[in-house]
C-alpha cells in the first residue's frame, strides 16, 4: 500500500506510558502528503492488497485481528468501516456495534459482552465502540457505574481516582491476555473538532436522508465535550501499549482519515509475514493424483 510508504503512521501513535492531551493532536492536516484524488486511488489499491492479506490470514489460521474504533459522535466511524472493509471477504470480517448494556449484560462483568465477540483465528473483528465505553461515557456520567451493582460501590462518591486506575489496569490485562493468544489489537480514536461535529450535525438535520443519524441525545452529549476530551486523553494515556497501541487519527477530512487508518492496518498486516500454508510432500502427491483422476473423468 503506497500510503504506508508516504505516511509516517508513527506520527499518529500514542507512545506507551506517555500522558497526552488531545490538543497535542490535529483534527485536520492542512499540508497533506497526497491530494484527495491520489489518496482515494491509493486507498482503493490498498484495499485490494488487504484482501490478499486477509486471505492469507484466514488460510494460515494463527492470528486474528481486533480493530477498535472510538470517537465522538459524527466523527466518521461507520464510513471508515464501510470504505476500508468494502473489498474484503465478508465471511472473514465481523462488525459489532455496542450500545448501552442490557439488563442481562449488566449482571456480568463489563468485559463479558465484548469477550464473546472477539475474533477467532483467521478472522478480523471490528468493534464500533467497545469496552472503552466503560472508562469514557461512565467517566463523564459516573452515575452509570451504579447500574453495574459492584459490591464495593455504594454511591458516586466511591468512584474515585483509584477506581479508574484499576479499570485501566483491567483493560490492559484483558488486552494483554488476548494479545498473547494470537490477537493483533489496533485501536483508533477518530479525532474530530467541535466545529466539524457542529457542521455534520447541521447537515444531518438539513438532509432528510440523514435525519435518522441524529438524535437529541447527541446534542446532550455534545454539551459535555470538554469532559469527553479529558476522558479520552486519560484513557489513551493509560492504555496505549506495545501490544495494543492507540492511534489518534485526524477526522475532519473523511477521505484522509480513511487513508491513514488503511495505512496503519496494512503496516500491521505486513509485520505478520503472512503466507499460504505449505502442504507436506505426501499431501502434494495426493493432490496430484486427485488431479489425474479428475482429468480422466468423462
C-alpha positions as CSV (number, residue, x, y, z in Angstrom):
1,X,0.0,0.0,0.0
2,X,1.6,3.2,-1.2
3,X,0.2,5.2,1.6
4,X,2.2,3.2,4.1
5,X,5.4,4.4,2.4
6,X,4.5,8.1,2.2
7,X,2.6,8.4,5.5
8,X,4.5,8.0,8.7
9,X,1.9,6.2,10.8
10,X,4.1,6.6,13.9
11,X,3.1,10.3,13.9
12,X,-0.4,9.3,15.0
13,X,0.6,6.7,17.6
14,X,0.2,7.3,21.3
15,X,3.5,6.4,22.9
16,X,3.4,3.8,25.7
17,X,3.4,5.4,29.1
18,X,3.1,9.0,27.8
19,X,0.5,11.3,29.2
20,X,-1.2,13.1,26.4
21,X,-3.7,15.9,25.7
22,X,-5.9,15.7,22.6
23,X,-4.8,19.3,22.0
24,X,-1.4,17.8,21.0
25,X,-3.1,16.1,18.1
26,X,-4.5,17.8,15.0
27,X,-8.1,17.2,13.8
28,X,-7.1,18.2,10.3
29,X,-3.8,18.3,8.4
30,X,-3.5,21.2,6.1
31,X,-0.4,20.1,4.2
32,X,-1.4,16.5,3.3
33,X,1.2,14.3,1.6
34,X,-1.3,13.4,-1.1
35,X,-4.3,15.1,-2.7
36,X,-7.8,13.6,-2.5
37,X,-7.7,12.0,-5.9
38,X,-4.4,10.4,-5.3
39,X,-5.4,9.4,-1.8
40,X,-8.6,7.7,-2.9
41,X,-6.7,5.8,-5.7
42,X,-4.1,4.7,-3.1
43,X,-6.9,3.6,-0.7
44,X,-8.6,1.5,-3.5
45,X,-5.4,-0.2,-4.4
46,X,-4.6,-0.7,-0.7
47,X,-8.0,-2.4,-0.1
48,X,-7.1,-4.9,-2.9
49,X,-3.8,-5.7,-1.3
50,X,-5.6,-6.0,2.1
51,X,-7.9,-8.6,0.5
52,X,-5.0,-10.8,-0.4
53,X,-3.5,-10.4,3.1
54,X,-6.9,-11.3,4.6
55,X,-7.0,-14.5,2.5
56,X,-3.6,-15.4,3.9
57,X,-4.6,-14.6,7.4
58,X,-7.6,-17.0,7.1
59,X,-5.5,-19.7,5.4
60,X,-2.7,-19.6,7.9
61,X,-5.1,-19.6,10.9
62,X,-2.7,-18.5,13.5
63,X,-3.6,-14.9,14.2
64,X,-6.8,-12.8,14.5
65,X,-7.2,-9.1,14.2
66,X,-9.2,-6.8,16.5
67,X,-9.8,-3.3,15.4
68,X,-11.3,-0.9,17.9
69,X,-12.9,2.3,16.7
70,X,-13.8,5.1,19.2
71,X,-14.8,8.7,18.6
72,X,-17.1,11.5,19.4
73,X,-20.5,11.4,17.5
74,X,-20.3,12.2,13.8
75,X,-16.6,11.5,13.6
76,X,-17.0,9.0,10.8
77,X,-16.7,5.6,12.3
78,X,-19.4,4.0,10.2
79,X,-18.0,5.5,6.9
80,X,-14.5,4.3,7.8
81,X,-15.7,0.8,8.3
82,X,-17.7,0.8,5.1
83,X,-14.9,2.1,2.9
84,X,-12.0,0.1,4.4
85,X,-13.8,-3.3,4.6
86,X,-15.6,-2.9,1.2
87,X,-13.1,-5.1,-0.7
88,X,-12.6,-7.8,2.0
89,X,-14.3,-11.2,2.1
90,X,-17.4,-10.7,4.3
91,X,-17.2,-14.2,5.7
92,X,-14.0,-13.3,7.5
93,X,-14.9,-9.9,8.8
94,X,-17.4,-9.2,11.5
95,X,-18.5,-5.8,12.9
96,X,-20.0,-5.3,16.3
97,X,-21.6,-2.0,17.5
98,X,-22.0,-1.8,21.2
99,X,-24.8,0.4,22.6
100,X,-25.9,0.8,26.2
101,X,-25.6,-2.5,28.1
102,X,-28.7,-4.6,28.5
103,X,-30.1,-5.8,31.9
104,X,-28.6,-9.2,31.2
105,X,-25.2,-7.7,30.3
106,X,-25.2,-5.7,33.4
107,X,-25.3,-8.9,35.5
108,X,-21.9,-9.8,34.1
109,X,-18.5,-8.0,34.3
110,X,-18.2,-5.3,31.7
111,X,-15.9,-7.4,29.5
112,X,-18.4,-10.2,29.1
113,X,-20.3,-8.9,26.1
114,X,-17.1,-8.0,24.3
115,X,-15.2,-11.2,25.1
116,X,-17.8,-13.4,23.4
117,X,-17.4,-11.3,20.2
118,X,-13.6,-11.5,19.9
119,X,-12.3,-12.8,16.6
120,X,-11.4,-16.4,16.0
121,X,-8.1,-17.2,14.4
122,X,-8.1,-16.1,10.8
123,X,-10.9,-13.5,11.4
124,X,-11.0,-9.8,11.5
125,X,-13.4,-8.2,14.0
126,X,-14.2,-4.5,14.3
127,X,-15.6,-3.1,17.5
128,X,-17.6,0.1,16.7
129,X,-17.4,1.4,20.2
130,X,-16.1,-1.1,22.7
131,X,-15.1,-2.0,26.3
132,X,-13.6,1.6,26.4
133,X,-17.1,3.0,26.9
134,X,-16.6,1.8,30.5
135,X,-13.9,4.4,31.0
136,X,-15.4,7.1,28.7
137,X,-19.2,7.6,29.0
138,X,-19.1,6.2,32.5
139,X,-16.4,8.6,33.5
140,X,-18.4,11.6,32.1
141,X,-21.5,10.1,33.8
142,X,-20.2,8.1,36.8
143,X,-23.8,7.5,37.9
144,X,-24.0,4.8,35.2
145,X,-21.5,2.8,37.2
146,X,-24.2,2.2,39.8
147,X,-26.1,0.2,37.3
148,X,-23.3,-2.4,37.4
149,X,-24.1,-3.1,41.1
150,X,-20.5,-3.5,42.1
151,X,-20.1,-4.7,45.7
152,X,-17.7,-2.0,46.7
153,X,-19.5,0.9,45.1
154,X,-22.4,2.2,47.1
155,X,-22.6,5.7,45.7
156,X,-20.9,8.0,43.1
157,X,-18.7,9.2,45.9
158,X,-17.0,5.8,45.9
159,X,-15.9,6.2,42.3
160,X,-12.6,7.8,42.8
161,X,-9.2,8.1,41.0
162,X,-8.2,4.7,42.3
163,X,-11.3,3.2,40.8
164,X,-10.4,4.5,37.3
165,X,-6.8,3.5,37.6
166,X,-7.9,-0.1,38.4
167,X,-10.2,-0.1,35.3
168,X,-7.4,1.0,33.1
169,X,-5.3,-1.9,34.6
170,X,-8.1,-4.3,34.0
171,X,-8.3,-3.3,30.3
172,X,-4.6,-3.6,29.9
173,X,-4.7,-7.1,31.4
174,X,-7.6,-8.1,29.2
175,X,-5.8,-6.9,26.0
176,X,-2.5,-8.4,27.0
177,X,-4.2,-11.8,27.5
178,X,-5.8,-11.9,24.1
179,X,-2.6,-10.5,22.5
180,X,-0.5,-13.3,24.0
181,X,-3.0,-15.7,22.5
182,X,-2.6,-14.5,18.9
183,X,-4.9,-11.5,18.5
184,X,-3.4,-8.3,17.0
185,X,-5.1,-5.3,18.5
186,X,-5.3,-1.9,16.7
187,X,-7.1,0.9,18.4
188,X,-8.2,4.1,16.6
189,X,-9.5,7.3,18.0
190,X,-11.1,9.4,15.2
191,X,-10.3,12.9,16.4
192,X,-12.9,15.3,15.1
193,X,-13.1,19.0,16.0
194,X,-16.1,20.5,17.8
195,X,-16.6,22.9,14.8
196,X,-16.6,20.0,12.3
197,X,-19.0,18.0,14.5
198,X,-21.3,21.0,14.5
199,X,-21.2,21.2,10.7
200,X,-22.0,17.5,10.4
201,X,-24.9,17.7,12.9
202,X,-26.4,20.6,10.9
203,X,-26.0,18.6,7.7
204,X,-27.9,15.6,9.4
205,X,-30.7,17.9,10.3
206,X,-30.9,19.6,6.9
207,X,-30.7,16.5,4.8
208,X,-33.8,14.3,5.2
209,X,-31.8,11.2,4.1
210,X,-29.6,11.7,7.2
211,X,-32.2,12.7,9.8
212,X,-32.2,9.1,11.2
213,X,-28.5,9.6,12.1
214,X,-29.3,12.5,14.5
215,X,-30.9,12.4,17.9
216,X,-31.5,14.9,20.8
217,X,-29.2,12.7,22.8
218,X,-26.3,13.6,20.5
219,X,-26.8,17.3,21.5
220,X,-26.9,16.4,25.2
221,X,-23.5,14.6,24.9
222,X,-22.0,17.5,22.9
223,X,-22.6,19.7,25.9
224,X,-20.0,17.5,27.8
225,X,-17.4,18.0,25.0
226,X,-14.6,19.1,27.3
227,X,-15.3,16.2,29.8
228,X,-15.1,13.7,27.0
229,X,-11.9,15.2,25.6
230,X,-10.3,14.8,29.1
231,X,-11.7,11.2,29.5
232,X,-10.4,10.2,26.1
233,X,-6.9,11.7,26.8
234,X,-6.7,9.8,30.2
235,X,-7.9,6.5,28.7
236,X,-5.4,6.7,25.8
237,X,-2.6,7.7,28.1
238,X,-3.2,4.7,30.4
239,X,-4.0,2.0,27.8
240,X,-1.7,2.6,24.7
241,X,0.7,-0.3,24.9
242,X,3.2,-2.1,22.7
243,X,0.7,-5.0,22.3
244,X,-2.4,-2.8,21.9
245,X,-1.4,0.7,20.6
246,X,-3.7,3.7,20.2
247,X,-3.6,5.8,17.1
248,X,-5.2,9.3,17.1
249,X,-6.4,9.9,13.6
250,X,-7.4,13.4,12.3
251,X,-11.0,13.1,11.3
252,X,-12.1,16.5,10.0
253,X,-11.4,15.3,6.4
254,X,-13.0,11.9,6.0
255,X,-11.1,10.7,2.9
256,X,-7.7,11.4,4.6
257,X,-8.9,9.7,7.8
258,X,-9.5,6.5,5.8
259,X,-6.2,6.7,4.0
260,X,-4.3,6.9,7.4
261,X,-6.3,4.1,9.0
262,X,-5.8,1.9,6.0
263,X,-2.1,2.6,6.1
264,X,-1.8,1.6,9.8
265,X,-3.8,-1.6,9.2
266,X,-1.8,-2.6,6.2
267,X,1.5,-1.9,8.0
268,X,0.5,-4.2,10.9
269,X,-0.6,-6.9,8.5
270,X,2.8,-6.8,6.8
271,X,4.6,-7.3,10.1
272,X,2.9,-10.7,10.4
273,X,4.7,-12.0,7.3
274,X,1.6,-13.9,6.3
275,X,1.9,-16.8,3.9
276,X,-0.2,-19.6,2.5
277,X,0.4,-22.8,4.3
278,X,2.8,-25.3,2.6
279,X,1.5,-28.9,2.4
280,X,3.7,-31.9,3.0
281,X,5.2,-33.9,0.2
282,X,2.8,-36.7,0.8
283,X,-0.2,-34.3,0.6
284,X,1.1,-32.8,-2.5
285,X,1.4,-36.2,-4.2
286,X,-2.1,-37.0,-3.1
287,X,-3.3,-33.7,-4.7
288,X,-1.6,-34.5,-7.9
289,X,-3.2,-38.0,-8.0
290,X,-6.6,-36.4,-7.4
291,X,-5.9,-34.1,-10.3
292,X,-5.2,-37.0,-12.6
293,X,-8.4,-38.7,-11.6
294,X,-10.4,-35.5,-12.3
295,X,-8.8,-35.1,-15.7
296,X,-9.7,-38.7,-16.6
297,X,-13.4,-38.1,-15.8
298,X,-15.7,-38.1,-18.8
